[in-house]
Amino acid sequence: MLVLMRVTIEFYIAMVRTSQNTAATVAELQSLRQDNQRR
């Protein structure tokens, strides 16, 4: 039971980190696009 709980928590943390990385990547891409449009 404890192992299952730990795996579930690890999976949840991994999903949160992935979504944070995706959000950061999207923000970075948007700022790059804005820089390119200004030139």
PyMOL Python script that loads the backbone (N, CA, C, O; Angstrom):
from pymol import cmd

cmd.read_pdbstr("""\
ATOM      1  N   MET A   1       0.836  -1.203   0.000  1.00  0.00           N
ATOM      2  CA  MET A   1       0.000   0.000   0.000  1.00  0.00           C
ATOM      3  C   MET A   1       0.872   1.254   0.000  1.00  0.00           C
ATOM      4  O   MET A   1       0.601   2.207  -0.731  1.00  0.00           O
ATOM      5  N   LEU A   2       1.902   1.246   0.812  1.00  0.00           N
ATOM      6  CA  LEU A   2       2.793   2.403   0.901  1.00  0.00           C
ATOM      7  C   LEU A   2       3.511   2.646  -0.426  1.00  0.00           C
ATOM      8  O   LEU A   2       3.703   3.789  -0.842  1.00  0.00           O
ATOM      9  N   VAL A   3       3.900   1.559  -1.080  1.00  0.00           N
ATOM     10  CA  VAL A   3       4.600   1.675  -2.365  1.00  0.00           C
ATOM     11  C   VAL A   3       3.680   2.319  -3.398  1.00  0.00           C
ATOM     12  O   VAL A   3       4.096   3.211  -4.138  1.00  0.00           O
ATOM     13  N   LEU A   4       2.444   1.869  -3.444  1.00  0.00           N
ATOM     14  CA  LEU A   4       1.476   2.420  -4.398  1.00  0.00           C
ATOM     15  C   LEU A   4       1.267   3.912  -4.152  1.00  0.00           C
ATOM     16  O   LEU A   4       1.188   4.700  -5.094  1.00  0.00           O
ATOM     17  N   MET A   5       1.178   4.286  -2.887  1.00  0.00           N
ATOM     18  CA  MET A   5       1.002   5.694  -2.541  1.00  0.00           C
ATOM     19  C   MET A   5       2.198   6.510  -3.019  1.00  0.00           C
ATOM     20  O   MET A   5       2.038   7.587  -3.593  1.00  0.00           O
ATOM     21  N   ARG A   6       3.376   5.995  -2.782  1.00  0.00           N
ATOM     22  CA  ARG A   6       4.583   6.718  -3.187  1.00  0.00           C
ATOM     23  C   ARG A   6       4.663   6.878  -4.704  1.00  0.00           C
ATOM     24  O   ARG A   6       4.998   7.953  -5.202  1.00  0.00           O
ATOM     25  N   VAL A   7       4.359   5.812  -5.434  1.00  0.00           N
ATOM     26  CA  VAL A   7       4.389   5.872  -6.897  1.00  0.00           C
ATOM     27  C   VAL A   7       3.382   6.898  -7.397  1.00  0.00           C
ATOM     28  O   VAL A   7       3.671   7.655  -8.324  1.00  0.00           O
ATOM     29  N   THR A   8       2.201   6.925  -6.788  1.00  0.00           N
ATOM     30  CA  THR A   8       1.172   7.890  -7.184  1.00  0.00           C
ATOM     31  C   THR A   8       1.658   9.314  -6.958  1.00  0.00           C
ATOM     32  O   THR A   8       1.476  10.178  -7.815  1.00  0.00           O
ATOM     33  N   ILE A   9       2.274   9.560  -5.811  1.00  0.00           N
ATOM     34  CA  ILE A   9       2.783  10.902  -5.504  1.00  0.00           C
ATOM     35  C   ILE A   9       3.900  11.284  -6.471  1.00  0.00           C
ATOM     36  O   ILE A   9       3.941  12.413  -6.960  1.00  0.00           O
ATOM     37  N   GLU A  10       4.796  10.354  -6.744  1.00  0.00           N
ATOM     38  CA  GLU A  10       5.886  10.621  -7.696  1.00  0.00           C
ATOM     39  C   GLU A  10       5.327  10.973  -9.071  1.00  0.00           C
ATOM     40  O   GLU A  10       5.803  11.901  -9.725  1.00  0.00           O
ATOM     41  N   PHE A  11       4.313  10.225  -9.502  1.00  0.00           N
ATOM     42  CA  PHE A  11       3.702  10.466 -10.805  1.00  0.00           C
ATOM     43  C   PHE A  11       3.065  11.851 -10.846  1.00  0.00           C
ATOM     44  O   PHE A  11       3.187  12.572 -11.836  1.00  0.00           O
ATOM     45  N   TYR A  12       2.379  12.217  -9.756  1.00  0.00           N
ATOM     46  CA  TYR A  12       1.725  13.523  -9.678  1.00  0.00           C
ATOM     47  C   TYR A  12       2.757  14.646  -9.752  1.00  0.00           C
ATOM     48  O   TYR A  12       2.554  15.632 -10.461  1.00  0.00           O
ATOM     49  N   ILE A  13       3.854  14.498  -9.026  1.00  0.00           N
ATOM     50  CA  ILE A  13       4.918  15.511  -9.040  1.00  0.00           C
ATOM     51  C   ILE A  13       5.512  15.629 -10.439  1.00  0.00           C
ATOM     52  O   ILE A  13       5.774  16.735 -10.912  1.00  0.00           O
ATOM     53  N   ALA A  14       5.725  14.498 -11.101  1.00  0.00           N
ATOM     54  CA  ALA A  14       6.276  14.515 -12.460  1.00  0.00           C
ATOM     55  C   ALA A  14       5.338  15.250 -13.408  1.00  0.00           C
ATOM     56  O   ALA A  14       5.794  16.007 -14.264  1.00  0.00           O
ATOM     57  N   MET A  15       4.032  15.036 -13.267  1.00  0.00           N
ATOM     58  CA  MET A  15       3.066  15.722 -14.127  1.00  0.00           C
ATOM     59  C   MET A  15       3.097  17.226 -13.886  1.00  0.00           C
ATOM     60  O   MET A  15       3.036  18.008 -14.835  1.00  0.00           O
ATOM     61  N   VAL A  16       3.190  17.632 -12.627  1.00  0.00           N
ATOM     62  CA  VAL A  16       3.234  19.060 -12.306  1.00  0.00           C
ATOM     63  C   VAL A  16       4.485  19.690 -12.896  1.00  0.00           C
ATOM     64  O   VAL A  16       4.421  20.769 -13.485  1.00  0.00           O
ATOM     65  N   ARG A  17       5.626  19.020 -12.741  1.00  0.00           N
ATOM     66  CA  ARG A  17       6.878  19.556 -13.294  1.00  0.00           C
ATOM     67  C   ARG A  17       6.799  19.680 -14.806  1.00  0.00           C
ATOM     68  O   ARG A  17       7.266  20.666 -15.375  1.00  0.00           O
ATOM     69  N   THR A  18       6.210  18.686 -15.460  1.00  0.00           N
ATOM     70  CA  THR A  18       6.078  18.720 -16.920  1.00  0.00           C
ATOM     71  C   THR A  18       5.222  19.900 -17.349  1.00  0.00           C
ATOM     72  O   THR A  18       5.557  20.601 -18.304  1.00  0.00           O
ATOM     73  N   SER A  19       4.119  20.121 -16.644  1.00  0.00           N
ATOM     74  CA  SER A  19       3.246  21.235 -17.019  1.00  0.00           C
ATOM     75  C   SER A  19       3.939  22.570 -16.779  1.00  0.00           C
ATOM     76  O   SER A  19       3.749  23.511 -17.550  1.00  0.00           O
ATOM     77  N   GLN A  20       4.735  22.665 -15.725  1.00  0.00           N
ATOM     78  CA  GLN A  20       5.478  23.905 -15.468  1.00  0.00           C
ATOM     79  C   GLN A  20       6.500  24.143 -16.572  1.00  0.00           C
ATOM     80  O   GLN A  20       6.653  25.269 -17.046  1.00  0.00           O
ATOM     81  N   ASN A  21       7.200  23.086 -16.984  1.00  0.00           N
ATOM     82  CA  ASN A  21       8.184  23.219 -18.057  1.00  0.00           C
ATOM     83  C   ASN A  21       7.508  23.626 -19.357  1.00  0.00           C
ATOM     84  O   ASN A  21       8.031  24.454 -20.103  1.00  0.00           O
ATOM     85  N   THR A  22       6.345  23.041 -19.626  1.00  0.00           N
ATOM     86  CA  THR A  22       5.616  23.376 -20.852  1.00  0.00           C
ATOM     87  C   THR A  22       5.201  24.838 -20.827  1.00  0.00           C
ATOM     88  O   THR A  22       5.338  25.540 -21.830  1.00  0.00           O
ATOM     89  N   ALA A  23       4.696  25.302 -19.691  1.00  0.00           N
ATOM     90  CA  ALA A  23       4.277  26.699 -19.573  1.00  0.00           C
ATOM     91  C   ALA A  23       5.467  27.628 -19.776  1.00  0.00           C
ATOM     92  O   ALA A  23       5.344  28.660 -20.435  1.00  0.00           O
ATOM     93  N   ALA A  24       6.611  27.270 -19.216  1.00  0.00           N
ATOM     94  CA  ALA A  24       7.811  28.096 -19.371  1.00  0.00           C
ATOM     95  C   ALA A  24       8.250  28.123 -20.828  1.00  0.00           C
ATOM     96  O   ALA A  24       8.654  29.169 -21.336  1.00  0.00           O
ATOM     97  N   THR A  25       8.173  26.984 -21.501  1.00  0.00           N
ATOM     98  CA  THR A  25       8.562  26.915 -22.914  1.00  0.00           C
ATOM     99  C   THR A  25       7.631  27.764 -23.763  1.00  0.00           C
ATOM    100  O   THR A  25       8.085  28.472 -24.662  1.00  0.00           O
ATOM    101  N   VAL A  26       6.336  27.701 -23.489  1.00  0.00           N
ATOM    102  CA  VAL A  26       5.359  28.493 -24.245  1.00  0.00           C
ATOM    103  C   VAL A  26       5.626  29.976 -24.042  1.00  0.00           C
ATOM    104  O   VAL A  26       5.589  30.749 -25.000  1.00  0.00           O
ATOM    105  N   ALA A  27       5.892  30.382 -22.808  1.00  0.00           N
ATOM    106  CA  ALA A  27       6.178  31.790 -22.529  1.00  0.00           C
ATOM    107  C   ALA A  27       7.433  32.238 -23.267  1.00  0.00           C
ATOM    108  O   ALA A  27       7.485  33.340 -23.812  1.00  0.00           O
ATOM    109  N   GLU A  28       8.423  31.389 -23.278  1.00  0.00           N
ATOM    110  CA  GLU A  28       9.676  31.704 -23.976  1.00  0.00           C
ATOM    111  C   GLU A  28       9.438  31.869 -25.475  1.00  0.00           C
ATOM    112  O   GLU A  28       9.942  32.807 -26.092  1.00  0.00           O
ATOM    113  N   LEU A  29       8.667  30.953 -26.051  1.00  0.00           N
ATOM    114  CA  LEU A  29       8.368  31.033 -27.485  1.00  0.00           C
ATOM    115  C   LEU A  29       7.596  32.307 -27.810  1.00  0.00           C
ATOM    116  O   LEU A  29       7.864  32.951 -28.824  1.00  0.00           O
ATOM    117  N   GLN A  30       6.646  32.672 -26.962  1.00  0.00           N
ATOM    118  CA  GLN A  30       5.860  33.881 -27.216  1.00  0.00           C
ATOM    119  C   GLN A  30       6.738  35.120 -27.166  1.00  0.00           C
ATOM    120  O   GLN A  30       6.577  36.025 -27.985  1.00  0.00           O
ATOM    121  N   SER A  31       7.649  35.175 -26.230  1.00  0.00           N
ATOM    122  CA  SER A  31       8.528  36.348 -26.145  1.00  0.00           C
ATOM    123  C   SER A  31       9.466  36.398 -27.350  1.00  0.00           C
ATOM    124  O   SER A  31       9.774  37.480 -27.851  1.00  0.00           O
ATOM    125  N   LEU A  32       9.923  35.230 -27.818  1.00  0.00           N
ATOM    126  CA  LEU A  32      10.769  35.203 -29.014  1.00  0.00           C
ATOM    127  C   LEU A  32       9.995  35.687 -30.234  1.00  0.00           C
ATOM    128  O   LEU A  32      10.533  36.429 -31.056  1.00  0.00           O
ATOM    129  N   ARG A  33       8.742  35.274 -30.357  1.00  0.00           N
ATOM    130  CA  ARG A  33       7.925  35.718 -31.487  1.00  0.00           C
ATOM    131  C   ARG A  33       7.732  37.226 -31.449  1.00  0.00           C
ATOM    132  O   ARG A  33       7.798  37.885 -32.487  1.00  0.00           O
ATOM    133  N   GLN A  34       7.496  37.776 -30.270  1.00  0.00           N
ATOM    134  CA  GLN A  34       7.307  39.224 -30.149  1.00  0.00           C
ATOM    135  C   GLN A  34       8.582  39.955 -30.540  1.00  0.00           C
ATOM    136  O   GLN A  34       8.524  40.993 -31.200  1.00  0.00           O
ATOM    137  N   ASP A  35       9.725  39.428 -30.143  1.00  0.00           N
ATOM    138  CA  ASP A  35      11.001  40.045 -30.516  1.00  0.00           C
ATOM    139  C   ASP A  35      11.176  40.041 -32.027  1.00  0.00           C
ATOM    140  O   ASP A  35      11.634  41.027 -32.604  1.00  0.00           O
ATOM    141  N   ASN A  36      10.813  38.936 -32.668  1.00  0.00           N
ATOM    142  CA  ASN A  36      10.967  38.839 -34.118  1.00  0.00           C
ATOM    143  C   ASN A  36      10.013  39.775 -34.848  1.00  0.00           C
ATOM    144  O   ASN A  36      10.358  40.311 -35.900  1.00  0.00           O
ATOM    145  N   GLN A  37       8.822  39.976 -34.304  1.00  0.00           N
ATOM    146  CA  GLN A  37       7.854  40.860 -34.953  1.00  0.00           C
ATOM    147  C   GLN A  37       8.294  42.319 -34.867  1.00  0.00           C
ATOM    148  O   GLN A  37       7.977  43.111 -35.755  1.00  0.00           O
ATOM    149  N   ARG A  38       9.006  42.676 -33.831  1.00  0.00           N
ATOM    150  CA  ARG A  38       9.445  44.064 -33.657  1.00  0.00           C
ATOM    151  C   ARG A  38      10.516  44.451 -34.662  1.00  0.00           C
ATOM    152  O   ARG A  38      10.651  45.626 -35.004  1.00  0.00           O
ATOM    153  N   ARG A  39      11.276  43.477 -35.137  1.00  0.00           N
ATOM    154  CA  ARG A  39      12.382  43.783 -36.056  1.00  0.00           C
ATOM    155  C   ARG A  39      11.910  44.050 -37.467  1.00  0.00           C
ATOM    156  O   ARG A  39      12.724  44.321 -38.350  1.00  0.00           O
TER     157      ARG A  39
END
""", "prot")
cmd.dss("prot")
cmd.show_as("cartoon", "prot")
cmd.util.cbc("prot")
cmd.orient("prot")
